Amino acid sequence: MAVSINLETPGAGKYEQPTGLFINNEFVKGEDGKTFEVINPSTEKPICEVHEATEKDVDRAVSVARKTFETSWINVTSEQRGKYLVKLADLFEENLELLASIESLDNGKALSMAKVDIGMCAGCLRYYGGWADKIHGKVIETNPDTFNYTKQEPIGVVGQIIPWNFPLLMWAWKIGPAIACGNTVVLKSAEQTPLGALYAAKLVKEAGFPPGVINIISGFGKIAGAALSAHMDVDKIAFTGSTVVGRQIMKAAAGSNLKKVTLELGGKSPNIVFNDADIENAISWVNFGIFFNHGQCCCAGSRIYVQEGIYDKFVESFKARAQKNVVGDPFGADTFQGPQVSQLQYDRIMGYIDAGRKEGAKVEIGGERHGKEGYFIQPTIFSGVSEDMKIMQEEIFGPVCSIAKFKTEEDAIRLGNTTTYGLASAVHTSSLNTAIRVSNALRAGTVWVNQYNMLHHALPFGGYKESGIGRELGEAALANYSQTKTVSIRLGDALFG
């Protein structure tokens, strides 16, 4: 159940794209026989059609995952789980060129950036493969008459819903810790970008995972995502996406079986530049912080605050740097910024640009469509903004940022904390004291100092406030996929003779 697609890129070429739902280690048709088109955001033309999961298919996948968890997977050793993940990481590396090309075709991101993503996928899967046999409990002393210990157990069947901006990276972020902890998985990819997730499912089977451990379905959020979130036999739901949808998932989880929930949601991250910063270095990172991945990044540094002593110089230099970003064909050798993922997202971003103009902000550069075909938008910088403007308070999720002036360190902290989000932030300064004081005062899950968007599988990532619940990555993510059991044994009873 696949179609031939010609990528026409070095190291990739023609390949067979799976199109079915991956359930019980097989690609199958949806119960209702529905399919939907996958659109190339660079050309606005269809790539292929994939099978659509409905409520019936969610039931089927969850049933398989439940049976597998309770009959066979629960008895697989932690060491073997780790070996499966390490083998899967190896396959990601062996297929790096192809997987990156699929991401660029499906999502529109620059091929050079997609290759970095796939390398990070392999690193993440291998990292959690290493954790699988190191998830330990404790012996806890209370009194001489009892022997107490804790053990970490898997939660069970885990539902996972991933976004379209980093399709395969989020696939790895979700599956790695879930499998390391011993759960089975039903993962729904974003309807805009299902191709990479399905090809990765092929690698799951090749890595030797038993049938039913990892199940991958393509479908729409309002149907398959809603069914997964409200399913009575799903023990935990993990979601990455918008805060609006995160609220809906929490309601569905509460209204069903009170399943555990982790959410990695939106952001409106401040990027703060002090007078004593290395300006050229700061501009490079500020540019990367907002325009990386076409601005479609939950932690994008979209609110740029520059101290008044260097503000004018910074604005002119930043404009010049942003205008050097190559916007165009994702497969182009020099391309930095590809198209937005869909017509809907393109229209949404252009709507924010229009709102910024109407509220009186000044467009320093950009603000228009790039080219005549595809969902391309020029890198856009606003100045003359106020904190109550829509473009300063709401997540745009595109190549659009606002730059504002501040006077003192106290001003920077106050401004940095003004939104309802708290996912990420950054501080640019040559003073270690300033860096630590401001980092400690910012209400955000991650603070980068003299850098931006530098994620690593060993470092926890997640948000304060309305940016989510729980943490991805690092040892911290294991807490999302395991639960603690306490065993307390009274000594001196018949059990011990």
Disulfide bonds with the S-S distance in Angstrom:
none
